[in-house]
Structures are given as structure tokens and as C-alpha cells.
């Protein structure tokens, strides 16, 4: 008696998890006119981020939104949109974050230039240290 | 500056960076919408449960309205539902329910079960309009002014605080401006 109650509770609990399930959808394979289109599609979906699972790109993600955005990229490719136009379409809707490679613009100068600045600082520290030590060496030789 | 203070300063700066990074870590998944302060995307959608009737962005111009993206499969939408219901009761603005990536019967059943606070429900079956709005979570809400501009966006569920501090003051300002 107790066991059946326990079992039914467990089953109810399992059942309640089904609310997290997403509606399954049959995804039609995307068909391209030529290999070049397929290559462009592969490249674009690797450079565009899935907004739902933010550390995956559109090519890898199985989220519903990623499916829909892949379909959108596919449709745009077939209607003759350029890679730039497709990226622009995504940026207008989801912002720069959708691009895995951030564009060089006013608010990303720091991001792009920081490695160079750090390299220059490192070089400056290195050379000033070498010079200091060299002069110490000369001083000790003179004495 | 002697050779001991420099590493100490560097360490303190790193510590500041760490603390700042931890502080904003929670907000990192929330993205600023590029659509904010831009015209709301055009839409032309059938009414939920009445596919013969279609409504477009033009039919709502002239009045402030809230576009609330929801779906029957969206758990957070249920949490948000009482908040939307409360807002609807106050009759301050038009609330458009935008049912997306959903089945008509599931959506109508959801409204039957929990109540329908919306002035009108539109059906975006394939989610194309939700892509135009840059929706990537559910629910999401957009406050649109009488000129058709998006003036506020809420990612995730609306709360009573957001209604009081973000939405109603903006609606009041629109009305006094007219």
C-alpha cells in the first residue's frame, strides 16, 4: 500500500517535469541550390550566436529559435541576400551580441586595442628592466 | 615608486576587476535590445481563434499599447499571467497578446484555463514576427507609444514593480504629452 503511494507520487513528479518539455517539431532538411550556397550557410551559422543558449552558435544549437534563425538564413541565401545583409538582419534584431566576431566600432575599440596596448606596456617594462640591469652591470664593473 | 608598491597596485586593480565582474555576472545574459527607441517592426497577423480577421501595426497607431509575447508552452508566462491581468484591470493601455510558435487549440485552452486579460490576441504561428521583434525568451513585452516607437522592453516576466515604475509612468507621460 505504502509502496504504491510512493510509486504514484514518484510518477506524478516525473509527469510534472513534462511542463519543461518543448513542443517537438519536425525539421525539414534545408536544401541548397549549389555547394557554394551550402558553404556560405555553414560559415554564417558558425559566426552567428544562438541567443537562447548563448555559448553556442546557430549551427550547433538545437533550440527552437536556432532552428527558426537557420531557416531565416537559408531563405535569405536563396533569395540572393549577401552575407553582410544577413548579418545586418540579425544585428538589427538581436544587437551586436549575435555576432561571434564583434565589429570594430566606437564601443569596441577598447576590446580590439587592449591586446596591443598590453603588449606595448609589457615591452616597455621589459626594456626598461633590461636597461636598468645593464647599467647596474656597467656600474659594478667600474668599481 | 619602489618595486614593492607596483605589484600591490596591480593586485588591487585585479581585485577591483574581479568584484566588478562578479557584480554584473547576473546581468550578462540580458541583452540591451537594439530596437529600443526605434519604430516597432511592422506586423500583419491573424487574430487568435479567428484567422479571417487580420490586424497590422497600422491598426494600433495613435494609442499606446503593450505587446506581450506569450505561448502555452511557456512556464514563466503562467507566472506572469496574474500581473498582466492586474494591468489589464486598470485599463490604462491596450494590451496585445502575441501568441507565438503555438497551436491555436493549446493557446485557446490556456486562455480558457487562466483567463484572457488581453484586449486582442494575435497569432504568430511560425514565429516570424517574434524574430522581427528580436524575441529570444518568453515572455517578452514591448511598450509602444502612439507614434509606433518602442519605448520600453521587458525581457522575461513583468512584475508589479516594473508595471509601476517603468510602464505606467511612461504611459502617463505619453498622455500628458498629447
Contacts between the chains, C-beta under 8 A, distances in Angstrom:
chain1	res1	chain2	res2	distance
A	19	B	75	5.7
A	20	B	75	7.1
A	22	B	73	6.2
A	23	B	73	5.4
A	23	B	101	7.5
A	23	B	103	7.7
A	51	B	31	7.5
A	51	B	136	3.5
A	52	B	136	5.7
A	52	B	137	7.3
A	54	B	29	6.2
A	64	B	101	6.5
A	64	B	127	7.7
A	65	B	127	7.8
A	65	B	136	5.6
A	68	B	101	7.9
A	68	B	126	7.5
A	68	B	127	5.2
A	68	B	131	6.3
A	69	B	131	7.0
A	72	B	131	6.3
A	91	B	34	6.9
A	92	B	34	6.3
A	92	B	35	8.0
A	93	B	34	7.0
A	93	B	35	7.3
A	93	B	131	6.4
A	93	B	132	6.6
A	93	B	133	7.5
A	93	B	134	3.9
A	94	B	31	7.2
A	94	B	34	7.1
A	94	B	134	5.0
A	94	B	136	6.7
A	95	B	31	5.6
A	95	B	32	6.4
A	95	B	33	7.0
A	95	B	34	4.3
A	95	B	134	7.6
A	96	B	34	8.0
A	97	B	31	5.2
